């Protein structure tokens, strides 16, 4: 574990959002967001493990907190600055400190997609990831069907490294 990471900022404010580490008792509002975005998450099944109740969502939130403290992953809730609504989730998970690298996963509320929220958040988190956390590489696994995520990756400077066939499945089990 890195001692320097014990003092990391847990809140980032962008033009339109507040991006911060999850807090206890946010499982219920997170579960609501998941329910409202289940069609989006069917195309991005690697974003989250199955969460089937508010209680499971609360356990997920607390696991996110524990992973942050153990320096295994950095999970963030994305809040709309103006309305204070939870509008998304983003994580650097899992972190492989031997390289050091992490995968980026996340989603933005379906009603805010296509308006630049995720690129605003992601570009604001790059200094955190590279300068403060000390990561050297971020990866983003994107379905070939998810053209919006492919555009986001290019916009944020990710470079395509290849195609992984049948690497992901929908919640139904069907390959993507």
C-alpha positions, 0 to 999 in steps of 0.5 A, spaced: 500 500 500 502 507 498 502 511 504 501 517 499 494 515 497 492 515 504 491 523 503 488 523 496 482 527 495 475 524 495 471 529 491 472 533 484 468 538 482 467 539 475 463 544 471 456 541 472 458 535 476 460 533 483 464 527 483 466 523 489 467 517 493 461 513 495 458 514 502 455 509 507 447 509 506 447 511 498 445 504 496 438 506 496 439 512 491 444 508 487 439 502 486 434 507 483 439 510 478 441 502 476 433 501 475 432 507 471 438 505 467 437 497 466 437 498 458 444 502 458 447 497 463 445 491 459 449 493 453 455 494 459 454 488 463 462 489 465 460 495 469 457 492 475 456 486 478 448 484 479 445 488 484 438 486 485 435 490 491 437 496 495 440 492 500 445 489 495 446 496 492 448 498 499 453 492 500 456 494 493 457 501 496 460 499 502 464 494 498 466 500 494 468 504 500 473 498 503 476 497 496 478 505 496 481 504 503 485 498 501 487 501 494 484 496 490 479 500 486 477 508 486 469 508 485 466 514 484 458 517 484 457 522 479 452 527 482 449 533 478 451 540 481 445 543 480 440 538 482 444 534 487 441 528 483 445 522 482 447 521 475 452 516 474 458 512 476 465 511 474 471 507 477 478 505 476 477 498 478 481 493 479 488 496 480 494 492 478 499 496 482 505 492 479 504 495 472 501 500 475 494 500 471 486 500 472 480 499 468 475 504 467 468 502 468 462 507 468 455 509 466 451 516 466 444 516 466 440 515 460 437 522 460 444 525 460 447 521 455 450 525 449 451 531 453 458 531 454 457 529 462 462 523 462 467 526 458 467 532 462 468 527 468 473 522 465 478 528 463 477 531 470 479 524 473 485 523 469 490 528 473 487 524 479 489 517 476 496 519 473 499 525 477 496 523 484 494 516 484 500 514 480 497 510 475 501 509 468 495 506 464 488 506 464 484 501 459 477 501 457 473 495 454 468 497 450 462 493 446 463 493 439 455 495 439 456 501 444 458 506 438 457 512 444 462 509 448 467 508 442 466 516 441 467 517 448 474 513 448 477 517 442 474 524 445 478 522 451 485 520 448 484 512 449 488 508 443 485 502 440 489 496 442 485 490 439 478 486 439 477 481 444 471 477 441 466 474 446 469 478 452 463 480 454 456 478 455 449 481 456 445 480 462 441 474 459 448 471 457 448 472 450 455 474 447 456 481 445 
